[in-house]
Amino acid sequence: MISQNKLAGGFYGLLVGDALGVPYEFHQAKEIPPYQNIEMVPPPGFSKSYQVDAGTWSDDGAQALCLLDSLLTCGSFSLHDFSNRLLAWYEQGLWAVDNVVFDVGFQTGLALSAYKTGLSPEKCGLLKPDGKGNGALMRTLPLALYHFGTDKELVLDAHKQCLITHGHPCNQVCCALYCLIARFLLYGMDFPSALLKAIHTLREIYQDMPEYEQELEWSIQPDLPFIGSGTGYVIDCLRSTFMILGDAADYEDAVKHAIMLGNDTDTTACVTGGLAGILFGFSSIPKRWFDSLKDREKADNLFSKLQSIHLT
């Protein structure tokens, strides 16, 4: 059975990392406070990116909760249901803290606006054909936390969840690799082993999927050292996460180093925090951060539903 400590670590690690990174978004690395001063409330004099309460998760966390809610409701991945929930987030603040939407990526807004007018979800994510932002990667973790299917079924669902907003195969491959790593961490592997096994597994799955194989080998380039700068480019976001987790001492160390990269701090810390939460467990998430999460009750209720399916 999957460790409940790891399951909770992934779920809350994503939300805490996102919320921790919100105040620092759009700042360059040189503008980020020193390591010891990175907290939910930035030090005096720091200019926050958004005037929201400390502990508020952003579009990253809200969309991840939409995905998990859809999975739990439908019993499997449904692109139509998930797309409807994303539209409800965009228009009504579904799963957003206090139902307030304050951060929407350009490509996501474009796609959801088109979906509202009747464009099929399979086409919405290709309105910007070469769009390779990290807007699908940031929300994909619930698939790995929920999924009971084969590795290939998990990979294909990771592909599908991208389509509504980020349909380029590069985004799909990044999400698939991330989900496989999360799965192997849930099984108890250390990070280097989970990474290597995920790459090997994906190569096997992509043997008869040349377009995806090309994105893995030539875009992500998994055999090269992982170096990242915390930007919103999906490959850089992924490589930043891998770079950090290769050296992280614990959850706090991982998400603080994600924020110290600057740029897209909430998403880098969200993507890093989800895997770090699984790797180090829920018990590694600082209590001061967990206790400060806004609207935690509704997140708790959703996690209880996830937890129950792993206990039956």
N, C-alpha and C positions, 0 to 999 in steps of 0.2 A: 504494500500500500504506500501511497505517496505521503511523505511526512507532512503533517498539518502545519508544522513550523515553516516548512518551505512553501507550502501553498499560500499561507497567510503572508509570508515574506514577499512573494511575488505580487500579490494583489495590492497590499498596502505599500510595498516598496515603490511601485509605479506611482501611486498617488502622492506619497510623501516627496519623492524625488521631483515630480512635476511642481508641487506647491512650493518646495524649497527654491526651485529655479525661477519661479515667476518674477520676483522682484528684480532679478539681475539680467533679464532678457534684453538683447540688443546692445549690451555693453561689450566693449572689447576686453580682451583678457587683462590688459594693463589697468583697466578701470575697476576690475573686480576686487572686493576687499580681501585682505589676507585670509589664508586658510582658516585660522582660528576664529575669524569674525563672520564667517558665512553661516547665517542663521535664518530662520523664517522672517525675523525682523532685521533688516540690514542695519549696520552701524549708523549713528547720527551723521548727517551730511551726505549720505549716499542717495542719489536720485533714482527712485524706484521707477520701473518701466510702466507699471500699472498701479492705479490707486485702488487696490482691492485689499481686503483684510488679510493679514498673515494667515497662512494655512489654506489658502484658496487654490484648488487645482484649476487648471486651464482647460482649453479644448482637448488637450491630450488625454487627461483623465476622464473628462466627460464622454469622449468618443469611445474610450476603452470600456467604460461602464455601459454605454449603449450596446457595444458588441457583446459583452457578457450577458446583459439583460436579454438580448435577442437569442443567444444560444440557449439560455435557461428556459426561455418561453417556448421556443420552437423545438428544442431537443436536438437540433443540428443546425449547421449554418444555412441561413436563408438570405440570399443577397437582397431580395425584395423587402423582407422584414427589416433587415439591418439598415437598408437605405432609408426606409421610412423613419426609423428611429434617429438616424443622423439628421434627417430633415426636421424632425421634431426638436432635436437639440438646436439646430441652426435658427429655427423660427420661434421656439417656445422655451428654450433653455433646458430641455430634458437632460437630466443627470448633471447639469451644471450647478455649481454652488449657488444657492439662493435663486436658481433658474436664470442667472444672469450670464449672458455670453459676451465676453470681452476680448476674445482673441480668435480670429478666424483667418486661416491662411488663404491667400488669393485663389489658389487652384481649387481648394475645398469649396469656397464660396461660389466660384464659377460653376463647379460641377453640381452642387446642390440646387442652385438656382435653375439650372437646366433640367434637373430631375423633377423639380416642382412643375415645370411646364410640360412634362410628359416624355422627355427623352429617356430611353431605356438606361438602367444603371450600368449595363455593360459598355455603353458609349460615353457616359458622363465623364469618366476618368481619363478620357482621351481627347477632351476638348483642347487641352494643351498637350499635344502629342509627345513632346519630349520632356514633359514635366517630371522631374525627379526630386521633388521635395520629400521631406520625411513624414508627411501627414498620415500615411497609412502605417508606417513602421511604429509610430508612437502609440498606436492603439491596438496592435495585433496580439499582445501577450495573452489576453483572455482565451484565445484559441488554444494555446498550449496548456493553460490552467484547466480548461474544461475538457479537452479532447480525449476520447477513448479509442479512436480509430488507429489505423496503421500509420506509419511514418509518411507514406505517400499520401494518404487521405488528409493528414494534417497539412502537408505541403500544398496540396491542391486547394484546401480551404483558405490557407494563407494567401494564395494567389487571388482567390475569388474576393476576399474581403477588401482587396485593394481597388477593385474595379470601379466602384462608385465614385471615387475621387482621384485615384492615382493609378491609372491603368497600364502604364508602361511596364514591360516585362522586368526591367531593372528593379522597380519598386517591389514587384511580386517576389523576385528572387531574394531580395534583402529580407522581406518579411518571412519567407520560408526558412531561410537560414537562421534567423532569430528565433523562430518558433521551435525549430529542432534543438537548438542549444538550450532553450528554456526547458524543453521536455527532458533532455538528458541531465540537466542540473536537478530537475525534480526527482529523477531516478537516483540521485546521490553522487553523480560524477563531480570531480573538480572541474574548474573552468577550462584549463588546457585540454583535458580529455573530452569534455563535452563539445568544445569547438572542433577538434579534430574529427570526432565521430560525426558531427553534423555536416561537416564538409564532405566527408567520405560518403555519407548517406545521400546527400544531395547529388553528388556526382553519379551515383548509381541510378537514382530516380531520373536524372536528366539525360541518361544515355540515349533515350528515344525522344528527347525534347530539345533539339539543337539550338533553338532560339534562346531558351532558358540556360542551357549549358554555356552558350557564348557569354551571356550576361554574368554568369558566375565566374567564369575563367578570365574574361577580358575586362569586365567592369569592376567587379568586387576584388578580383585578383587575390584569392585567399592564401596563396603561397608566399606573398610578400609580407614584410613586417607591417604590423598595424599601427599607423600613425594618423591622427585626426586632429582637427582644429575646432570642433564643436559647432559647425555651421548647419544650416538647414538642408543641405544637399544630402540625400538619403545615404549614399555610400560613405560620405564623411561622417555622418552621424553614427553609422554602424561601426566604422573603423575606430572612431573615437571611443565608443563603448568597449570594443575589444581591447584597445590599448589600455584603457583604465582598469578593466577587470583583470588584465594580466598581472597587475602589480598591487591591486587594492588589498589593504589589510582587513577591512571590514566594510559594512554598509556605509557608515558615515564617511569613511575615507573615500569610497567610490563616488558618492554623489557630490561631495565637496570638490573633488578633482574634476568632475564633469562640469561643474559650474565655473571653476577656475579657467576653463578654456574660453569662457566668454561666448558671445554670439547667441546661438539659440539655446540658452541655458536651461529653460524649462524642459524642452524636449530631450536634450542630451541627458539631463539628470533623470528624466522619466524613463527613457529607454535603458539607461545604465542602472537606474534604481530597481527596475523590475527584475532584471537578472541578478543584481547584487542581493536583492531581497530573498530570492530563491537560494542563491549560493550560500549566503551567511545566515539565513533564517529570519523569521519575524522578530525573534528575540534580539537580533542585532540592530534593529531600527531604534534610534534614540527615543526614549519615552517622551521627551519634551517635544519632539517633532510630531509623533503620533498623536499626542494629546491635543495638539494645536490644530489638527485638521478640521476645517470647517465642514459642516453638513455631514459629519462622519456617520451619523445614525443611518442615513439612507445607504451609504456605502456598506456599513455593517450588515444591514438587512440583506443586501445583495450577496455579500460574502457568505452569509449563513446559508443561503440557498446553494451556492457553489460547494460549500463545505459538506452539505448534507448529501450531495450526489456522490461524493468521494467516501462517505461513511456507510453507504448502503450496499 
